[in-house]
Amino acid sequence: ADLIINNVIPNVDEILEEAYKCIGIGDIDSAERKLKAVENAIADQRKEVYESVEVKEYNDAILDIQQQEAEWYRALLLMREGKVYKSKKALVIIIEKNGLYADSARNLLDTKFGL
C-alpha cells in the first residue's frame, strides 16, 4: 500500500536509481525510504501467481537482480551513515552470495576497511 503513489505502482528499477542518487547526495532518509519501498515491492512481486512456470522463473530472475542491487545500495547507505560494523557485515553477505556485486563488495572491503 505504501508503494502506491498517485494510484500508480512505481517501477522498481526507477526507485533503485532514485535511491542511488539519494545516497550520492547524502539524503539518507529518502534513500532509506526508497530502499524500503523496493524491498516491499520485491516481496510483493514474489507472491504473485503467474500463468506459467517459465514466466515465474523469468520474473524471479529479474527480482533476484533487483534484490542484489538493493542489497548493494543498502551496504553503500550504511557506509554513508558511518555504520561501520553493519556495512562490513552487509558487504560480507554480498560476497558470500557470490552474486553480481560480490567483486565490488570485496574491493570495497579491501580499500575502505583493509580486509
Buried (B, 14 or more C-beta within 10 A) or exposed (E): EEBEEEEEEBEBEEBBBBBBEBBEEEBEEBBBBBBBBBBEBBEEBEEEEEEEEEEBEEBBEEBBBBBBBBBBBBBBBBBBBEBEEBBBEBBBEBBEBEBBBBEBBBEBBEEEEEE
